[in-house]
Amino acid sequence: DTLYGIGSITKSFVAIAVMQLMEKGLINLDDPVSMHAPLRIGLEDDPIRVKHLLTHTLGVPSLSTSSVAFYKSVGYDTGIPFGSPEDFYRMINGAQGEIVDAPGRRFYYHNAAWRILGHIVQMKTGVPFHRYIKENVMNPLGMRRSTINTDEFNNDTDRITPYWKKPDGSVTPTKFPYPNPEENLPFSFIAAAGGVTSSSKEMALYINALISKDSGLISKESFDQMQTMHIKRPEGYYGVHGYGYGLDVTPDFHGCKMVSHGGSILVSTAHMSFVPELGTGVVIMGNSAKIAYEAINESILALLMGLDPEESTPMFGVQKRMRELTGRYQTYMGIESIEIVYKGGMLFMQSETPFDKSSAPLIPDDPMVEEPVFYTLVDGVRSPIVFERKGDGFDLFVERYCYHRV
């Protein structure tokens, strides 16, 4: 029952609201965004359309609007005004020079796009964005405690305490990173990129609505559009995957389509995944970041599908194979030594002598690290780094040297 910030899972709530507007005839997904919001950037003969906002395909890389908002929430001021719709559109409309392609062709995850969608919802309905989502998406599903109103979140007796990890490693309690929309109704739509708070119990109601498609929020056809891949993304562990409307789509997750989305707002993280064919879904939440929430979700889904969760979750296998190579290695008589460390999803080779200190990433020949063969790159020259199992440990071959793990 504990309330967490679900971050960018909020985007699917926004997508439902947009589909509601479409079904009422208030907008068309092929409409240029400029018909409904004061967006002024784009190509004259190929404008950014509503559907491009829904799929992160504006043709413009991220403009870091969430970074500006989050930095401000922890007391770091970027110097960029960001407290009103006017500030927001001044920042966005100044980015004409950032356009790199026609809309609909490239996927660049774009929080600003979803704030524009939230603004469209707000303007077309005459209701502040956060209130509209509460009244037209959450309440009909029985999500009574879920909210975008930070006062409601703060006053709830069962909610997380947000913590901020400082650069020195210390942790301190902090406030929720989104401002209270009730105090700035015109800019309520700032929360459209990731401002929803909810509990696992109420998110189960939400996932069930996405799976069943019979909640009455929108038509089955609109739910289908949300869960259809409209733009491909770079291939992942399960091959081809892409983005629908506010949802990630993986066509072949162990033979079934998986629909998912994650979200993180620094002080809270969540991930939801579901397999419509099986009527099965999972949501996990935590008050920390940099944990493999997505892989944990996938392992639980695999378990529910009757599969071995460790063998069926590629990330776990890759991490396990890399981590078993870590440790200190020394040459004959301990004259030379290096340390292999796992950091940020990669292995690094670190060494320190009285004369030098170095660190180099080890790039695997095979991204899945089925064999412990790596290389480093120095000025374009590739140098092999090979591990060979020896007894319970490994020997490491680097140029002229053989290092033994100690």
Secondary structure, DSSP 8 states (H G I E B T S, - for coil): --BEE-GGGHHHHHHHHHHHHHHTTS--TTSBGGGTS----SBTTB--BHHHHHTT-SSS----HHHHHHHHHTT---S---SSHHHHHHHHHT-GGG--S-TTS-----HHHHHHHHHHHHHHHTS-HHHHHIIIIIGGGT--S-BS-HHHHHH-SSB---EEE-TTS-EEE---SS--GGG-GGGGGGGGGT--EE-HHHHHHHHHHHHH--SSSS-HHHHHHHTS--EEEEEETTEEEEE-SSSEEEEEETTEEEEEEEEE-SS-EEEEEEEGGGTEEEEEEES-SSS-HHHHHHHHHHHHTTS-TTTT-HHHHHHHHHHTT-EEEE-GGG-SEEEEEEETTEEEEEEE-SS-EEEEEEEESSTT-SS-EEEEEETTEEEEEEEEEETTEEEEEETTEEEEE-
